[in-house]
Amino acid sequence: MNYIIKIKPHHFIDIITSFYADRVILKPHYYYHNVHSISKTILENRNTLLEIDLGVDDICKPCIHNINGVCDDMLDISNRPKVPPLKREWNLILDTRWCERLKIDQGTIISVLEFCMLLEEGANNLLEIYKENKREYTIEREIHLKKGLKKYLTSSVIYNYGN
């Protein structure tokens, strides 16, 4: 991909968080979203440009839940009743909080590396971002985010693409 990737802040952060694992396997998801190929691009080029998008981003575009530019996916909120059941509403809440935390806006263009530098400072106290989630889960998420970020910035992420 040699173009600017439109991405929701939480999608980028989820990708970086996934890099905490000893080995990352990037393969297509049954929703047909584009996480695997965007992750590969991020792993291969830290200078890739990102455009902050709070709507349907390049990950969402091919997803089976993207219906005419609107996500129709529903969340299981049984263990977090304060989260809205529509995924698009929950995503917007998270992305708005991340934008405020990282001081970025819709349309901001930033390199992958620059986003990671913002995350190094902004990855603390995720309980403020994910306050509706269980505390233990959010603490674990923060640990994984920090570990994934460190592994990414030190080029120690091992991945397989598509297998």
Protein Blocks (a to p, Z undefined) as FASTA:
>chain_A
ZZdcdddfklmmmmmmmmmpmbdcddddfklpaklmmmmmmmmomkbccdddfbdcfklm
mpmklgghiafbdcdfklomkbcfblklmmmmmmmmmmmmnopaehiacdfklmmmmmmm
mmgokllmmmmbcfklmmmmmmmmmmmmmmmmnopaccdehZZ
